[in-house]
Amino acid sequence: MSSVGVPWIGVAIKAVSLRADRAGPAGARQGALGWSAADAAALEWGLRLAAASGAEVVAAVAGPPGVEAVLRDAMAVGAARAVRIDVGEQAPSGVVAAGLGALARSAPRPAQWWLCGVRSVDRGGAMVPALLAAELGWVAAAGLSAVERRDDGAVLAERRLERGRRERLCVHGPAVLSVEAGAAVLRRAALPDVLAASRRPVTRFAPPDPAEVPTAGRITVVEHRPFRPRPSVLAAPRGDTARERVAALTGVFDTAARAPRLVQADPATAAQAILDALRTWGYLEPPVVP
């Protein structure tokens, strides 16, 4: 756990198999463990917040002893301490969240933040951040694409909305923050830090009895597959013949308002033309007339 009296930030990481169709670099050996891009972004933001506030990062992974290699990788890039929550492989999300909550409550000083990846790459349920927030009685900010610490200690976060919009949140801690994959690029570990991390201890933490976790028995995992987002449902192209349908898909016979066009103008005129086109296509609301 964190040092006595030292403020700390928790980062929850899920150890996953580094396969080309799941996570990690293509060509990673079968069975190698690592983290997803979302968890890597959560760790990077945790390290940045810790550097800005003088806190230390505590990396936590739930699983059997074999997942400790992931924790040593986290220590190599800057995590001050590493904790393995001793549960079985593929433990239910409720058990993992209960273990993280018990870990947070056992610390001599409360955490400032908990950071998580928005979802794992094997199940993709995005349940652990919400369940962890419920365990601790904290607020939760999900799906963040950027996190920045303000001078007053709060966090200014941003997340994506539909049609290119952005929502900015001012989050006052303590809170659970879950970030998207690609929200930050995790720093690389220097070779001396990798060697030092291989010799550092990993703390084992015993979680609560799964029988005492209300959500543990409600969900039964029947199959494990790589996460695949559902395909978008699109309307069929217009036209009775193949030629008409291809023309509808390519837009070659669209009206002038939607057909591609080249505009050569000064910056202000060109910017206005872009805004007009976006409004015509439905991506922007019509301008408000006072």
KAQUI-V991040 format. One line per field, one symbol per residue. phi: phi as a letter, one per 40 degrees, with the letter a starting at -180 (. if undefined). psi: psi as a letter, one per 20 degrees, with the letter a starting at -180 (. if undefined). Layout:
phi=???
psi=???
This chain:
phi=.cccgccabcbcbbcbccbccbagccgcccgcbabcccccccccccccccccbgcbcbcbbcicdcccccccccccchccabbbccbccfcdccccccccccccccccbcccabbaccaccccgcfccdcccccccgbcbbbgcbabaccccgcbcbbacbcfgcbbbbbbcccabbbbccgcaccccccddccccccbccbccbccccdcccdccccbbcbabbccbcccccbcccchcbcccccccccgcbccccbccabbbacdccccccccccccccgcbcdcccc
psi=rrqpipqqpqopqppqpnqhjfrrqpjqqpiqqbrrhghghggghghghghhijrqpopppparhiihhghhhhhhiiphrppoonrrqlqqhhgghhggghghhiqipqqgqpqqqhqriggkikhggghghhgikrqpoqkqiqppprhjirpoqqqqaqkjrqpppopprqrpppqqpihqppqqpqghhgghhiiqqppppprrphhiohihjhppoiqpqqppqqqqoqqqqqqhrhghgghhhikhjrrhhiqqqpporrggggghhgggghhhijhqqqqpo.
